Amino acid sequence: MSAESETPKAGLNFTDNISIDWRPVADYPDDARLALVNESNEAFLRAVSAIGAFAPEPAEDGVGISQEIARLDLKINLLLDLVSQLIYKQLDIPERSLVTISSGEISWSSPRVPEPGAVVFVQVYIQHGTPKPLCFYGKVISTGQEYEAGCARVSFLGLAGSAQSWLDKLIFRHHRRAVAFGKSKNPVA
């Protein structure tokens, strides 16, 4: 993860080197399709949140059990990482590029970007090492100048409810960790 920023216009966002792929779609997706994608994203973002959550400090009365759970958790995480690496190598996952995600849109630069005004289906591999992407439909809101410069900005279509809430939590978690990292690098005397 790299720099996070906070702007009044866009709110919190995070920027990271992650894989992203897109394809144009001929027709605007109907409500049923958007609901299906939204439901899938909610489940995926919940899982990403669970993977990224840190375990609380063990209570003194349950130290033995807490240590055993922590040991098993480490083993499961190692197993998941190894399986993900095997699957990742077999899939055709695009190269990483610098991607910025906010609550309402995603932006990236690439030699191949969608045309302004197009409706696209986007896949973003937001969890490093996990071969499942966050998928969504979006409308390209890039300007002509951005398009010519190889920059894309896409607003989310149909991302709502719990999926939107879980995305906001993910963005906030990345922001909070960046702030904590910045403070640890520059401690106040």
N, C-alpha and C positions, 0 to 999 in steps of 0.2 A: 504494500500500500504506500502511496505517496501522499502528496499534499492534499489536504482537505481545505475547503474554503467555505466562507459564509458570506453570501451577498444578500442584500435586502430583496432583490428581484427574484432570485432563484431559491433562497433558503439554503439549508445544508445540502452538501453534496459530497461525494467522495470520488477520487480519481485513482485508478489503479491500472496496471498492465495486465489485461485479461483478454481472453479470446472472445471475438464477436463475429457473428455471421448474419447475413440478412438476405432476403429474397423478395422481389416485388410480388404483390398479389394483384390479381386482375380486378377483383371486386372487394368492396368494403365488407368486412366480416359481419355476419348477422349476430344478433344478441345471444343466440344459443351458443355459437362458436366462441364469442367473447367470454361468456360465463364459464364455459369448459376450460378455456385457457386460464382464466382468473382463478378457478378452483385448483387447477394443477399448480399454479404459481404460489398459491397460499400454502399448499402442502410442502412445496419445495422450500419456500422461505422459512417456514416453521422448522424444517429439518436443518437448514443452514444456521438458524439461530441456536438450535440445540447443539450443533457441532461446535459452534463458536463460543458457547457459554463456558465460563470458568466455574469449577465446583467451589462451593463455599468452604471456608476453613472448618475443619472438624471440631466438634464440641469435645471437651475433655473427657466426658463420661463415655463417649463412643469412639475413642481413638482407634481401637483395634478394628472395629467394623469399618470405620471411615478409611483407614489405611488399606484395607482389603478391597473396598469399593474403588478407591483411587487406583490401586494396582490393576484391577480388572478393567477399569476405564482406559488406562494406558494401553493395555493389551488389545482391547477392542479398537481403539483409535489406530494403533499400529497396523492391525489386520485390515481395517478399512483403507488406510493409506496405501498398503501394498496392493490390495485388490484394485483400487482406483487407478494406481499407476499402470497395472497390467491392462485394464480396460482402456485407459486414456491412450496408450500407445497403439491400440488396435483401431481406434476411431479416427475419422478424418476431421480433427478439431483444428480450426484455423490458428494461424500464428497470433501471438499476443500483440496488442496495440494499446496505446494510452486511451482509456475510456473514462468518461465522467458521467456519473449517475446522480440524478436528483429525484425528488419526489414526483416530478411531472415529465421529465425527459431524460434522454441519454444522448451523449455526443461523443464523437470520435473522429480521428483523421485516418485516411487510408487512400491508396491510389484508386480504389474503386468504392465510390459512395453512391447512394441512391439520389435520384433527381428530386429537386424541390417539388412538393405537392404530392408525391407518390405515396401510396399506402404499401407498407412493407411488413413482413414477418421477421422478427429479430430474435436471435438466440445469443445470450450472453452468459459466458461461463464465469459467474461471479465468485464461486467458491473454488479456490486453487486446488487442483488435484481431484476434483469431483467431476466425473464425466457427464453430469446432467446440467443443462443450461436453464437459466431463467428465460422463458419464451413469452413473447407478447407481440401484438399487432401495434403498429404505430403509423403516424402520419409525419412525413418528412417536412420539417419546418425550417430547413436551412435556407439561407438566402442564395441568390445566384452567385454572389461573390464567394460565399463559403463553399458552395459546390465546386466552383472553378479552382479553389484552393485545396480541394480534397478533404473538406470538413463536412461532417454530417451532424445534424441535430434532428432527433425524432421524438415527438411527443407520444406518450402512451395512449393507446385506445383501449377502453374497457377495463383498465386496471382500477379496481374499486374495492370498497369494503375491507375485509380482513387482509386481502393480498396487499392492498395499498398500505394498510397499517403495518404489516410485517416488513414491507420494503422500507418504510420510514424508520422502523426500529433498526433495521440493518444499517441504513445510512447514518443514523445517530450513533450506533455502536462504533462504526468506523471513525466517525468524528471524535467521539469520546476517547478512543484509543490513540488517535493522532495527537490529541491535546495532552494526554497523559505521557506519551512518548516525548513530546516537545518539552514538557516540564521536567522529565527525567534527564534529558540532555542538557538543559540549562537550569540547574537548581538555583533557587534564590539563596544568596548568602546569609 
